[in-house]
Amino acid sequence: MLSKIGRRARAAVLLAVLGGLVLGSGIFPANSAAAASGGAEKTDGGQWRFSREISVPEAAPYYELYLDEAVYRSAAEDLRDLRIQDSTGAPVPYYMESGAETVEEHSAVYVSELIHKAVKGTDTLLDYQIKPLAEHVDIQGNRLVFELPAESFLKHVEVWGGYDGQAWEQLGTGDLYATNGLSADSITLERSYKFGYYRLVVKSNPEGLEFPGLTLVDSSREWSTAAFMRQKTPQTEIKQVENRTEIMISNTDRLKIGKVMLGSTGNFLRRYELYDSAGIKIPVTGSGELYRLDFKDTRISRTEIQPVVPASSDSLRVVIYNLDDAPISITDLKIEYLVDRLVFAGGEKMPYSLLYGNTLATAPQYDIINFKDRISGEKLLQAALGAEIPVPAADPPGTSWWLQGRWGFNAIIIAVSLLLVLIVARKLGQTK
C-alpha cells in the first residue's frame, strides 16, 4: 500500500514538473497580465506606421527639413505624430514652421503732392513728392497706389524714383486700367525704397488722362513664403450643370492649398464661388471674379482663385456662373500649396529618421522652440526625406516571444511533455 502511495506521489511530482515545463515554455504564460504590460510606449499610445530616413549633406549644428505629400497623406491632420529619432532610437527635438504664418512687421502709408507735369511726345510725365510721417524719419515704401481717371482706360506705365526730384532711377513697369468694371490702380516694387520723389510715365497718352494722386505704402513681412510653396496638377473633374461650370479638385493628401490656377482661352468675365467637401463656402481674396480680356498689345487677366486662409479640405469645388454665355474653355488647372518645415539640431548619432502615422500620439513639447529666434539666425543645412517604409505591426504583448524564433523548440517540449504524461498516466492505471 505504501509503495503505491509512494509511486503516486512521485507521479504527481513528475506531472507538476512537466506542467512547469509547459508553462515555462511560453505557450501558456503563467501571468498573462504582466506579460501584456511589457514594452508599452512611455509617452504615447499606438504605433507609428511609417518611417523615412533623413539624409543630411554634412555635419552641422542645425538642419531644416521640408515635408512632402506623403507625410500629409499618412500623418495626423495636425501633424502631432511627427517624431525625429537618431540611429539609437533616441528622440531628436525639433520645432515646426508653417508657410501660412507670414507675420506682418509693420505697415505705413504716405500721402504725396503732384508737383510737376510734363508732356514728352505722346507720353505724360507726372512727378510726386512724398510727405514724411514725421521730421527726421526716413520715407520707405514698396507699393504705389494711384488715383485713377473717371473714364475707362488702359495704359502702360513706367515708375521712376529719386531722392531730390532731379536725378531718377527706373524701378519698374506695369499696367493701370479701369474697364468693364475691372481696375488696377497700383504698382508693386521689387523691394522697399527710401525715395522721396516718384515719377509716373504714362505711355501713349495723347488724350492727357490725369492721375492726380499717389499714395506710397510700405508693408513688410517677417519672412517670405516662397521657400514653402509647391505646385502640382491635381486630379480634377469638370462638369456643366445647367448654367454653371463645376470643377471638383481632389485633395486626398490634405495639402494646404493656397491658390488654384486656371489655364484658359478666350475673353470672359465670370463670377465664381469656392466650397469645401462639406459644402461650406470658403472666403477668397479679391472680387470673386475670373476674367481674361485680350487687347491689341496687352492682356488683363485674373484666373487665380486664392482662399483667404489655405484650405486643406479633402476636396474643393469651384462653381463658375456662366449665365447665358458658353462655358469657359479651361485648358489646364494647377494648385499651389504650402508645406511645413521642421528645424532640428544636429548630432553625431546619424542617420536620422522621421516617424509618423500614429493616430494616438500626442504633440511633443521640446525646449528647442525657446531658442527659435537665435536659431533662425544660424545657417540651416537642408535635409531630405528618403523613401517611405511601412513599420511592421508589433505582435500583441506577451505572444511575440513564443511566436518568433522558439516555436520549434517549444513544439518539441510540448510533444515530449505530453508523451511523458501519457506514460505516467498508464503506469498509474497499472498500479491500481
Beta strands, then each sheet from edge to edge (+ up, - down):
strand 1: 50-55
strand 2: 62-66
strand 3: 83-85
strand 4: 94-98
strand 5: 104-120
strand 6: 123-130
strand 7: 141-146
strand 8: 153-162
strand 9: 169-179
strand 10: 182-184
strand 11: 186-193
strand 12: 197-202
strand 13: 214-221
strand 14: 229-232
strand 15: 236-241
strand 16: 244-250
strand 17: 256-265
strand 18: 268-276
strand 19: 289-294
strand 20: 299-302
strand 21: 304-305
strand 22: 315-321
strand 23: 329-338
strand 24: 340-345
strand 25: 352-356
strand 26: 381-390
sheet 1: 3+ 25- 1+ 26- 2- 24+ 4-
sheet 2: 10+ 9- 8+ 12- 6+ 5- 13+ 7- 11+
sheet 3: 14+ 23- 17+ 21-
sheet 4: 15+ 16- 22+ 18- 19+ 20-
end
